[in-house]
Each structure stands twice: as C-alpha cells, then as structure tokens.
Amino acid sequence: MSKLRLKKAQKGILLALILFVLSIFFDFIGHAGIGKYTLYITMAVIIYNMFNAAIFVSNSNKKFFKRIKNKQPIFTDSLTDDEDDSIKKLDG
C-alpha cells in the first residue's frame, strides 16, 4: 500500500475508533440519543474506509492480471503504487 493510502487508512481507522468510544461514553453518561447518532457516524466512516480499500484492491488486481498477461514480474514495489505501472518488458 502506498504511503498516502496507508496514512489515509490509519486516520480513518483512528477516527472510527474514537467515534465508537465516544458513542459508548455518551450512552454511559445517559445521552443515548447522541450516542446513537455518533454510532451512525462511526458506521459511515467504516463504510467509507471499506470503499477506499476496495478501490485499492481493484486497482492492484488490474495491475496484477495485466502483468500475468504480459508475462512480467508480478510482485514488485510498484504493484501498490498509485502512479501508472512503469515496468518494462523483460528481454528473453
């Protein structure tokens, strides 16, 4: 995973965790309505992170199958880069 996507995923997971703890806290102190809405926001953040992860996996799979088709090395650092695939064909 590229550094940018890794940082984005870490921030999303941290935000979801903080919101989940806040929903428990609000429910504990007697504000169940606020806790419920905070839990709804938590679920939206989790779904957003899952959507971004699905896009990342889809892009990686496209590169993976393109490399199989062209008989190129598959597992390199550029498989998870956000930029265009820049592997040249091997001689042989």
C-alpha positions in Angstrom: 0.0 0.0 0.0 1.4 3.4 -0.9 2.3 5.7 2.0 -0.5 8.1 1.1 -3.2 5.4 1.2 -1.7 3.9 4.3 -1.9 7.2 6.2 -5.4 7.8 4.9 -6.4 4.3 6.1 -4.8 4.8 9.5 -6.6 8.1 10.0 -9.9 6.6 9.1 -9.5 3.7 11.5 -8.4 6.0 14.3 -11.4 8.3 13.6 -13.8 5.3 13.6 -12.3 4.1 16.9 -12.6 7.5 18.5 -16.2 7.8 17.4 -17.0 4.3 18.7 -15.6 5.1 22.1 -17.5 8.4 22.1 -20.7 6.6 21.4 -20.1 4.3 24.3 -19.2 7.2 26.5 -22.4 9.2 25.6 -24.5 6.2 26.2 -22.8 5.6 29.5 -23.5 9.1 30.8 -27.1 9.0 29.9 -27.2 10.7 26.5 -28.4 7.7 24.5 -29.6 9.8 21.5 -26.2 11.4 21.0 -24.5 8.1 21.4 -26.8 6.5 18.8 -26.0 9.3 16.2 -22.3 9.0 17.0 -22.5 5.3 16.3 -24.3 6.0 13.0 -21.4 8.4 12.0 -19.0 5.6 13.0 -20.6 3.2 10.7 -20.4 5.8 7.8 -16.7 6.2 8.4 -16.1 2.5 8.4 -18.1 2.0 5.2 -16.1 4.9 3.6 -12.8 3.2 4.6 -14.0 -0.1 3.2 -14.9 1.6 -0.1 -11.4 3.1 -0.4 -9.9 -0.3 0.4 -12.0 -1.9 -2.3 -10.8 0.6 -4.9 -7.2 0.0 -3.8 -7.6 -3.8 -4.2 -9.4 -3.4 -7.5 -6.5 -1.3 -8.9 -3.9 -3.7 -7.6 -5.7 -6.7 -9.2 -5.9 -4.9 -12.6 -2.1 -4.4 -12.5 -1.6 -8.0 -11.3 -3.6 -9.6 -14.1 -2.1 -7.2 -16.7 1.4 -8.4 -15.6 0.3 -12.1 -15.8 -1.0 -11.5 -19.3 2.3 -9.8 -20.4 4.5 -12.3 -18.6 6.1 -9.6 -16.4 7.4 -9.9 -12.8 4.3 -9.7 -10.7 5.2 -8.8 -7.1 7.3 -5.6 -7.1 7.0 -2.4 -5.1 5.2 -0.7 -8.0 2.2 -3.1 -7.7 0.9 -0.9 -4.8 1.9 2.5 -6.2 -0.7 5.0 -7.0 1.1 6.0 -10.2 0.8 4.3 -13.6 2.5 0.9 -14.0 6.0 1.5 -15.3 7.5 -2.0 -15.6 9.2 -2.6 -18.9 9.0 -5.9 -20.7 11.8 -8.3 -20.0 14.2 -9.4 -22.7 14.1 -13.0 -23.4 
